[in-house]
Amino acid sequence: MGTPDTSARHTPVLLDVCLDMLALGLPDEGGVLVDCTLGMGGHSEAALKRFHDTRLIGIDRDPQAIALASQRLAPFADRFTAVQTTYDHIDEVVAQHSPSGKADAILMDLGVSSFQLDEVERGFSYSADAPLDMRMDPTSGISAAQLLASAPEKEIARILRVYGEERFASRIARLIVERRDTEPLSRTGQLADIVRAAIPAPARRSGGNPSKRTFQALRIAVNDELRILEDAIPAALRSLNTGGVLVVESYQSLEDRIVKEIFRAGSSIDLPPGLPVIPEHMAPSLELLTRGARMADDAEITHNPRSASVRLRGVRLVREWKELS
């Protein structure tokens, strides 16, 4: 089901692992599953096919994603609802669209989607010259070009260093400011040229394209991705029924660190040794469903190179979520 064009443009990562884990939270009949990062609907389509009686709510901030996924999932229109918003609003979305006001299973597949990378004019990719935009919702917020035109040099360096873990952040930021004084930086090709000029030749010979870290950092900053993720995970856990499951796929270390820390804190307790009984109010809220992070195997990476960096973590809500201090 779904148009061949749409389904061919996106291969869901660790699909069977995700569905098996989400199934742990879904009741035998009915149930509500939320796909917080709908994208082109690959995970959602597979879930709707497998879980025949499940209602699915899909969230995405990108209006193009909503349109493409809704077309693909039209055969399931009686069980599918799409909502355009950022997924840190999941608790509001679930309260409004779930019959019970709660969800049984939630999936987050983080980062930029395949079609956003493939649509050159969106400006996410350094592999082709295009407008320097990078907004997941192109109707709101400031573009990467606007950010680079207005941010002070120190702020640009901070963004590249923190969000891109870029060793040469200060050199790149200095060249950006020097260049913008002579011409507007409005194209991805201009930014890629600056990065190439700022990074010494020996450092460019390993680690892939030298622009990767800078483009990642700007995309994260433009879309406020890490702050949204930090808010979204607690909001998702507040939205789950007891026994419900949250599965998160991350593709870079900054995202995975946030997920790992919240899951670790919610699944552990800090009590004096030898205490015979754990007080109910101090018992952990979460049960870890993954030991460490699940990763794609060689076969999946060969079939879908974008899966190489995935880190999948899952938890079950065993008690009402207690907000972390």
Order of alpha helices (4+ residues) and beta strands (2+ residues): alpha-alpha-beta-alpha-beta-alpha-beta-alpha-beta-alpha-alpha-alpha-alpha-alpha-alpha-alpha-alpha-beta-alpha-beta-alpha-beta
